[in-house]
Amino acid sequence: MKRISILLTSIWFFVLGLKANPLDLQKVSKDANWFVHFDFSAMRNSEVGTFIRTSIEEIPEVMDRINRMKQDHGVDLDGFSHLTLSGSGERDRAIAILKGGLDMNKLIENPKFADRLEMDQIGKNKIYSTNQGRRPMAFAPLKKGVIVGGPDINYVNEGILLAKGKSPSHPGNSLLNSLIESVDRPGFLAFADIEKADEQNYLDERARFMSDKIKTGAMVIGEAGGAIRISAVVEAMGEETSAPLEAMIRGGMAMIEMKKKSDNRLDAFLERHSVKRTGNLIWMEMDFSVDAIMERIKKEMNKSA
């Protein structure tokens, strides 16, 4: 039981919310080279999310863990609405805008945390920061349950302006918009302008080996036709790189197909996949069976009962 309770508590974080909260590009800086958005509401309202929620409510150990997190630490998993992360690509430097889920008074007053915090006032906003721990961090609680976070006060101040609609925002991307239309309720989406990040020398060695081949990339995850769909697109630098990239991706898909023939679990999970290339754009889709996912969760629960 302990194993499944930990599993479901972890998954629970990703399936919460009250109503849909799609990406709002007003909350992303015009200079951001990447951004990620979690719509916890869309995840919660999906078929798998509804099943997980019901399953959790039937396990007292998990519900007790969730209730204690709220009472003792001010973390209300039922209250999380959405989270947007964005940055230029510089290592460990990003802005986070979170809606709901945290009782900042309880967190700030927690003795284990309060002694490490420093408070600064910028206008009407209080910004808390600490240099202790593995990485420096700062955050500011705003109205209506919004919390802005970042590595330092300057990032948080920029995030506050974005959250209030007082800073120039991102123009968006047509590739990402096309992907969003491929799913019913995107619970997760991401975009990266690899070319611009590389121009600013933000990419590390692990990522730089692809920077001369890929210009931009985007991905969304959500429901589509009764399945969980992962849709992605990469924009190659040119025709001379798009064909090799397509071949590499198709090779990976072929290996998955070979694996399916000997792996009944993978065969049940993966319903379909596709790869197509249009000019410099390579589009990919993978559909995963909702029934197989829920059946796997049931089996894990039975093992741990």
C-alpha positions as a Markdown table, in Angstrom:
| # | Residue | x | y | z |
|---|---|---|---|---|
| 1 | Met | 0.0 | 0.0 | 0.0 |
| 2 | Lys | 2.8 | 2.4 | 0.8 |
| 3 | Arg | 4.2 | 2.1 | -2.8 |
| 4 | Ile | 0.9 | 2.9 | -4.5 |
| 5 | Ser | 0.1 | 5.7 | -2.0 |
| 6 | Ile | 3.4 | 7.4 | -2.9 |
| 7 | Leu | 2.8 | 6.9 | -6.6 |
| 8 | Leu | -0.7 | 8.3 | -6.5 |
| 9 | Thr | 0.2 | 11.2 | -4.3 |
| 10 | Ser | 2.9 | 12.2 | -6.8 |
| 11 | Ile | 0.5 | 11.8 | -9.8 |
| 12 | Trp | -2.2 | 13.8 | -7.8 |
| 13 | Phe | -0.2 | 17.0 | -8.2 |
| 14 | Phe | -0.6 | 16.8 | -11.9 |
| 15 | Val | -4.3 | 16.2 | -12.1 |
| 16 | Leu | -5.8 | 19.1 | -10.1 |
| 17 | Gly | -7.9 | 22.2 | -10.7 |
| 18 | Leu | -11.3 | 23.7 | -11.0 |
| 19 | Lys | -11.6 | 25.0 | -14.6 |
| 20 | Ala | -9.4 | 25.2 | -17.7 |
| 21 | Asn | -6.4 | 27.5 | -17.5 |
| 22 | Pro | -4.7 | 27.6 | -20.9 |
| 23 | Leu | -1.4 | 29.4 | -21.5 |
| 24 | Asp | -1.6 | 33.2 | -21.2 |
| 25 | Leu | 1.3 | 34.6 | -23.2 |
| 26 | Gln | 0.8 | 37.9 | -21.3 |
| 27 | Lys | 2.6 | 36.0 | -18.5 |
| 28 | Val | 5.7 | 35.3 | -20.7 |
| 29 | Ser | 8.4 | 37.9 | -21.3 |
| 30 | Lys | 8.9 | 39.1 | -24.9 |
| 31 | Asp | 12.6 | 38.1 | -24.5 |
| 32 | Ala | 11.9 | 34.5 | -23.4 |
| 33 | Asn | 13.5 | 31.8 | -25.5 |
| 34 | Trp | 11.6 | 29.0 | -23.9 |
| 35 | Phe | 8.4 | 28.6 | -21.8 |
| 36 | Val | 6.5 | 25.7 | -20.2 |
| 37 | His | 2.9 | 25.7 | -19.1 |
| 38 | Phe | 1.1 | 23.2 | -16.8 |
| 39 | Asp | -2.7 | 23.4 | -16.8 |
| 40 | Phe | -3.4 | 21.3 | -13.7 |
| 41 | Ser | -7.2 | 21.7 | -14.3 |
| 42 | Ala | -7.1 | 20.2 | -17.8 |
| 43 | Met | -5.1 | 17.2 | -16.4 |
| 44 | Arg | -7.6 | 16.7 | -13.6 |
| 45 | Asn | -10.5 | 16.8 | -15.9 |
| 46 | Ser | -9.1 | 14.2 | -18.3 |
| 47 | Glu | -10.4 | 10.7 | -18.1 |
| 48 | Val | -7.2 | 9.4 | -16.5 |
| 49 | Gly | -7.2 | 12.4 | -14.1 |
| 50 | Thr | -10.7 | 11.7 | -13.0 |
| 51 | Phe | -9.9 | 8.0 | -12.5 |
| 52 | Ile | -6.8 | 8.8 | -10.4 |
| 53 | Arg | -8.7 | 11.3 | -8.3 |
| 54 | Thr | -11.4 | 8.7 | -7.5 |
| 55 | Ser | -8.8 | 6.1 | -6.7 |
| 56 | Ile | -7.0 | 8.4 | -4.3 |
| 57 | Glu | -10.2 | 9.2 | -2.4 |
| 58 | Glu | -10.6 | 5.5 | -1.7 |
| 59 | Ile | -7.2 | 5.2 | 0.0 |
| 60 | Pro | -7.1 | 6.7 | 3.6 |
| 61 | Glu | -3.3 | 6.7 | 3.7 |
| 62 | Val | -3.1 | 9.0 | 0.7 |
| 63 | Met | -5.9 | 11.3 | 1.8 |
| 64 | Asp | -4.2 | 11.6 | 5.2 |
| 65 | Arg | -0.9 | 12.5 | 3.6 |
| 66 | Ile | -2.7 | 15.2 | 1.4 |
| 67 | Asn | -4.6 | 16.6 | 4.4 |
| 68 | Arg | -1.4 | 16.8 | 6.5 |
| 69 | Met | 0.4 | 18.7 | 3.8 |
| 70 | Lys | -2.3 | 21.3 | 3.7 |
| 71 | Gln | -2.6 | 21.6 | 7.5 |
| 72 | Asp | 1.1 | 21.5 | 8.4 |
| 73 | His | 2.8 | 23.1 | 5.5 |
| 74 | Gly | 0.1 | 25.2 | 3.7 |
| 75 | Val | 0.3 | 23.1 | 0.5 |
| 76 | Asp | -3.2 | 22.5 | -0.8 |
| 77 | Leu | -3.0 | 20.1 | -3.7 |
| 78 | Asp | -6.6 | 20.6 | -4.5 |
| 79 | Gly | -6.0 | 24.3 | -5.0 |
| 80 | Phe | -3.3 | 24.3 | -7.7 |
| 81 | Ser | -4.6 | 25.9 | -10.8 |
| 82 | His | -1.7 | 26.5 | -13.3 |
| 83 | Leu | 2.0 | 27.2 | -13.6 |
| 84 | Thr | 4.0 | 29.0 | -16.2 |
| 85 | Leu | 7.8 | 28.9 | -16.4 |
| 86 | Ser | 9.8 | 31.0 | -18.8 |
| 87 | Gly | 13.4 | 32.1 | -19.4 |
| 88 | Ser | 16.1 | 33.1 | -21.8 |
| 89 | Gly | 17.9 | 29.8 | -21.6 |
| 90 | Glu | 20.5 | 30.9 | -19.1 |
| 91 | Arg | 21.2 | 28.0 | -16.7 |
| 92 | Asp | 19.0 | 28.0 | -13.5 |
| 93 | Arg | 17.5 | 31.4 | -14.4 |
| 94 | Ala | 13.7 | 31.5 | -15.0 |
| 95 | Ile | 10.5 | 33.2 | -13.9 |
| 96 | Ala | 7.7 | 31.1 | -12.4 |
| 97 | Ile | 4.1 | 32.3 | -12.1 |
| 98 | Leu | 1.9 | 29.9 | -10.1 |
| 99 | Lys | -1.8 | 30.3 | -9.4 |
| 100 | Gly | -3.2 | 28.7 | -6.2 |
| 101 | Gly | -2.2 | 25.8 | -4.0 |
| 102 | Leu | 0.0 | 27.5 | -1.5 |
| 103 | Asp | -0.8 | 29.2 | 1.8 |
| 104 | Met | 2.1 | 31.7 | 1.9 |
| 105 | Asn | 1.4 | 32.8 | 5.5 |
| 106 | Lys | 2.0 | 29.2 | 6.7 |
| 107 | Leu | 5.1 | 28.8 | 4.6 |
| 108 | Ile | 6.6 | 32.1 | 5.6 |
| 109 | Glu | 5.9 | 31.6 | 9.3 |
| 110 | Asn | 7.2 | 28.0 | 9.3 |
| 111 | Pro | 10.2 | 28.0 | 11.8 |
| 112 | Lys | 12.2 | 25.8 | 9.5 |
| 113 | Phe | 11.9 | 28.3 | 6.7 |
| 114 | Ala | 11.4 | 31.7 | 8.3 |
| 115 | Asp | 14.9 | 32.0 | 9.8 |
| 116 | Arg | 16.4 | 31.7 | 6.3 |
| 117 | Leu | 14.3 | 34.4 | 4.7 |
| 118 | Glu | 15.0 | 38.1 | 4.0 |
| 119 | Met | 12.3 | 40.5 | 3.0 |
| 120 | Asp | 12.5 | 43.5 | 0.6 |
| 121 | Gln | 9.7 | 45.9 | -0.4 |
| 122 | Ile | 9.3 | 47.0 | -4.0 |
| 123 | Gly | 6.3 | 49.2 | -4.3 |
| 124 | Lys | 3.4 | 47.5 | -2.6 |
| 125 | Asn | 5.0 | 44.1 | -3.0 |
| 126 | Lys | 6.9 | 42.1 | -0.5 |
| 127 | Ile | 9.7 | 39.9 | -2.0 |
| 128 | Tyr | 11.2 | 37.1 | 0.1 |
| 129 | Ser | 14.6 | 35.7 | -0.7 |
| 130 | Thr | 17.2 | 33.3 | 0.6 |
| 131 | Asn | 20.7 | 32.4 | -0.4 |
| 132 | Gln | 20.8 | 29.2 | 1.7 |
| 133 | Gly | 20.3 | 25.8 | 0.2 |
| 134 | Arg | 21.5 | 24.4 | -3.1 |
| 135 | Arg | 20.4 | 27.5 | -5.1 |
| 136 | Pro | 19.3 | 31.0 | -4.3 |
| 137 | Met | 15.6 | 31.8 | -4.7 |
| 138 | Ala | 13.1 | 34.6 | -4.3 |
| 139 | Phe | 9.3 | 34.8 | -4.4 |
| 140 | Ala | 6.5 | 37.3 | -3.9 |
| 141 | Pro | 2.9 | 36.5 | -3.0 |
| 142 | Leu | 0.4 | 38.6 | -5.0 |
| 143 | Lys | -3.4 | 38.9 | -4.8 |
| 144 | Lys | -5.8 | 36.0 | -5.8 |
| 145 | Gly | -3.4 | 33.3 | -4.9 |
| 146 | Val | -0.7 | 34.2 | -7.4 |
| 147 | Ile | 2.9 | 33.6 | -6.5 |
| 148 | Val | 5.9 | 34.8 | -8.6 |
| 149 | Gly | 9.2 | 33.1 | -8.2 |
| 150 | Gly | 12.7 | 33.4 | -9.5 |
| 151 | Pro | 16.4 | 33.1 | -8.7 |
| 152 | Asp | 16.7 | 36.6 | -7.3 |
| 153 | Ile | 14.8 | 39.8 | -6.6 |
| 154 | Asn | 15.3 | 41.2 | -10.1 |
| 155 | Tyr | 13.7 | 38.2 | -11.8 |
| 156 | Val | 10.8 | 38.2 | -9.4 |
| 157 | Asn | 10.2 | 41.9 | -10.0 |
| 158 | Glu | 10.1 | 41.3 | -13.7 |
| 159 | Gly | 7.7 | 38.4 | -13.0 |
| 160 | Ile | 5.4 | 40.7 | -11.0 |
| 161 | Leu | 5.1 | 43.1 | -13.9 |
| 162 | Leu | 4.3 | 40.2 | -16.2 |
| 163 | Ala | 1.7 | 38.8 | -13.8 |
| 164 | Lys | 0.0 | 42.2 | -13.6 |
| 165 | Gly | 0.1 | 42.7 | -17.4 |
| 166 | Lys | 2.5 | 45.7 | -17.1 |
| 167 | Ser | 5.4 | 44.3 | -19.1 |
| 168 | Pro | 5.9 | 43.5 | -22.9 |
| 169 | Ser | 4.8 | 39.9 | -23.5 |
| 170 | His | 5.7 | 37.1 | -25.9 |
| 171 | Pro | 4.2 | 37.3 | -29.4 |
| 172 | Gly | 3.5 | 33.6 | -29.5 |
| 173 | Asn | 4.5 | 31.0 | -32.1 |
| 174 | Ser | 2.4 | 29.5 | -35.0 |
| 175 | Leu | 3.9 | 26.0 | -34.5 |
| 176 | Leu | 2.8 | 25.9 | -30.9 |
| 177 | Asn | -0.7 | 27.1 | -31.9 |
| 178 | Ser | -1.0 | 24.3 | -34.5 |
| 179 | Leu | 0.0 | 21.7 | -31.9 |
| 180 | Ile | -2.5 | 23.0 | -29.3 |
| 181 | Glu | -5.3 | 22.4 | -31.9 |
| 182 | Ser | -4.2 | 18.8 | -32.1 |
| 183 | Val | -5.5 | 17.9 | -28.6 |
| 184 | Asp | -8.7 | 18.6 | -26.8 |
| 185 | Arg | -7.4 | 19.9 | -23.5 |
| 186 | Pro | -3.6 | 20.5 | -23.4 |
| 187 | Gly | -2.4 | 19.9 | -19.9 |
| 188 | Phe | 1.2 | 20.5 | -20.7 |
| 189 | Leu | 2.9 | 22.5 | -23.4 |
| 190 | Ala | 6.4 | 23.7 | -24.1 |
| 191 | Phe | 8.3 | 25.8 | -26.6 |
| 192 | Ala | 12.0 | 26.5 | -27.2 |
| 193 | Asp | 13.8 | 28.8 | -29.6 |
| 194 | Ile | 17.0 | 26.9 | -29.7 |
| 195 | Glu | 18.7 | 29.2 | -32.2 |
| 196 | Lys | 18.2 | 32.3 | -30.1 |
| 197 | Ala | 19.4 | 30.6 | -27.0 |
| 198 | Asp | 22.5 | 29.4 | -28.7 |
| 199 | Glu | 23.2 | 32.8 | -30.1 |
| 200 | Gln | 23.3 | 34.1 | -26.5 |
| 201 | Asn | 25.7 | 31.2 | -25.5 |
| 202 | Tyr | 23.1 | 29.8 | -23.1 |
| 203 | Leu | 23.2 | 26.2 | -24.3 |
| 204 | Asp | 25.4 | 23.7 | -22.5 |
| 205 | Glu | 27.5 | 21.1 | -24.3 |
| 206 | Arg | 24.8 | 18.5 | -24.1 |
| 207 | Ala | 22.3 | 20.7 | -26.0 |
| 208 | Arg | 24.7 | 22.5 | -28.4 |
| 209 | Phe | 25.3 | 19.4 | -30.5 |
| 210 | Met | 21.8 | 19.8 | -31.9 |
| 211 | Ser | 21.8 | 23.6 | -32.2 |
| 212 | Asp | 23.2 | 23.6 | -35.7 |
| 213 | Lys | 20.3 | 21.3 | -36.8 |
| 214 | Ile | 17.2 | 22.5 | -35.0 |
| 215 | Lys | 15.9 | 26.1 | -34.9 |
| 216 | Thr | 12.8 | 25.8 | -32.7 |
| 217 | Gly | 10.8 | 23.0 | -31.1 |
| 218 | Ala | 7.4 | 22.6 | -29.4 |
| 219 | Met | 5.4 | 19.9 | -27.7 |
| 220 | Val | 1.9 | 19.5 | -26.2 |
| 221 | Ile | 0.3 | 16.7 | -24.2 |
| 222 | Gly | -3.4 | 16.3 | -23.8 |
| 223 | Glu | -6.5 | 14.2 | -24.6 |
| 224 | Ala | -7.5 | 13.4 | -28.2 |
| 225 | Gly | -10.0 | 10.9 | -29.4 |
| 226 | Gly | -10.1 | 8.9 | -26.2 |
| 227 | Ala | -6.3 | 8.7 | -26.0 |
| 228 | Ile | -3.5 | 10.6 | -24.3 |
| 229 | Arg | -1.7 | 12.3 | -27.2 |
| 230 | Ile | 1.9 | 13.7 | -27.3 |
| 231 | Ser | 2.3 | 16.0 | -30.3 |
| 232 | Ala | 5.6 | 17.6 | -31.1 |
| 233 | Val | 7.2 | 19.6 | -33.9 |
| 234 | Val | 10.8 | 20.6 | -34.7 |
| 235 | Glu | 11.8 | 23.3 | -37.2 |
| 236 | Ala | 15.1 | 22.3 | -38.8 |
| 237 | Met | 17.7 | 24.9 | -39.9 |
| 238 | Gly | 17.2 | 23.9 | -43.5 |
| 239 | Glu | 16.4 | 21.2 | -46.1 |
| 240 | Glu | 19.9 | 19.7 | -45.7 |
| 241 | Thr | 19.3 | 19.0 | -42.0 |
| 242 | Ser | 15.5 | 18.3 | -42.0 |
| 243 | Ala | 15.9 | 15.0 | -44.0 |
| 244 | Pro | 18.5 | 13.5 | -41.7 |
| 245 | Leu | 16.5 | 14.6 | -38.7 |
| 246 | Glu | 13.4 | 12.9 | -40.1 |
| 247 | Ala | 15.4 | 9.7 | -40.8 |
| 248 | Met | 16.7 | 9.7 | -37.2 |
| 249 | Ile | 13.2 | 10.1 | -35.7 |
| 250 | Arg | 11.7 | 7.5 | -38.0 |
| 251 | Gly | 14.5 | 5.1 | -36.9 |
| 252 | Gly | 13.6 | 5.7 | -33.3 |
| 253 | Met | 9.9 | 4.9 | -34.1 |
| 254 | Ala | 10.9 | 1.8 | -36.0 |
| 255 | Met | 12.8 | 0.6 | -32.9 |
| 256 | Ile | 9.7 | 1.2 | -30.8 |
| 257 | Glu | 7.6 | -0.9 | -33.3 |
| 258 | Met | 10.1 | -3.8 | -33.0 |
| 259 | Lys | 10.0 | -3.5 | -29.2 |
| 260 | Lys | 6.1 | -3.7 | -29.3 |
| 261 | Lys | 6.2 | -7.1 | -30.9 |
| 262 | Ser | 7.9 | -8.6 | -27.9 |
| 263 | Asp | 6.5 | -6.4 | -25.1 |
| 264 | Asn | 2.8 | -6.9 | -24.5 |
| 265 | Arg | 2.7 | -3.9 | -22.1 |
| 266 | Leu | 4.1 | -1.5 | -24.6 |
| 267 | Asp | 1.9 | -2.9 | -27.3 |
| 268 | Ala | -1.2 | -2.2 | -25.1 |
| 269 | Phe | -0.1 | 1.3 | -24.2 |
| 270 | Leu | 1.0 | 2.7 | -27.5 |
| 271 | Glu | -2.0 | 2.8 | -29.9 |
| 272 | Arg | -0.4 | 4.7 | -32.8 |
| 273 | His | 2.4 | 7.0 | -33.9 |
| 274 | Ser | 3.2 | 9.1 | -36.9 |
| 275 | Val | 6.0 | 11.1 | -38.4 |
| 276 | Lys | 5.7 | 13.5 | -41.3 |
| 277 | Arg | 7.9 | 16.2 | -42.8 |
| 278 | Thr | 6.8 | 19.4 | -44.6 |
| 279 | Gly | 9.7 | 21.4 | -45.8 |
| 280 | Asn | 11.8 | 22.2 | -42.7 |
| 281 | Leu | 9.1 | 21.0 | -40.3 |
| 282 | Ile | 9.0 | 17.5 | -38.8 |
| 283 | Trp | 5.7 | 16.6 | -37.0 |
| 284 | Met | 5.4 | 13.7 | -34.6 |
| 285 | Glu | 2.4 | 12.2 | -32.8 |
| 286 | Met | 2.1 | 9.4 | -30.3 |
| 287 | Asp | -1.3 | 8.2 | -28.9 |
| 288 | Phe | -1.4 | 6.2 | -25.6 |
| 289 | Ser | -4.4 | 4.1 | -24.6 |
| 290 | Val | -6.4 | 5.6 | -21.7 |
| 291 | Asp | -7.8 | 2.1 | -20.9 |
| 292 | Ala | -4.3 | 0.6 | -20.7 |
| 293 | Ile | -3.0 | 3.4 | -18.4 |
| 294 | Met | -6.0 | 2.9 | -16.0 |
| 295 | Glu | -5.6 | -0.8 | -16.1 |
| 296 | Arg | -2.0 | -0.5 | -15.1 |
| 297 | Ile | -2.9 | 1.8 | -12.2 |
| 298 | Lys | -5.5 | -0.8 | -11.1 |
| 299 | Lys | -2.9 | -3.6 | -11.1 |
| 300 | Glu | -0.4 | -1.5 | -9.1 |
| 301 | Met | -3.1 | -0.8 | -6.5 |
| 302 | Asn | -4.0 | -4.5 | -6.3 |
| 303 | Lys | -0.4 | -5.5 | -5.8 |
| 304 | Ser | 0.0 | -3.0 | -2.9 |
| 305 | Ala | -3.3 | -3.8 | -1.2 |
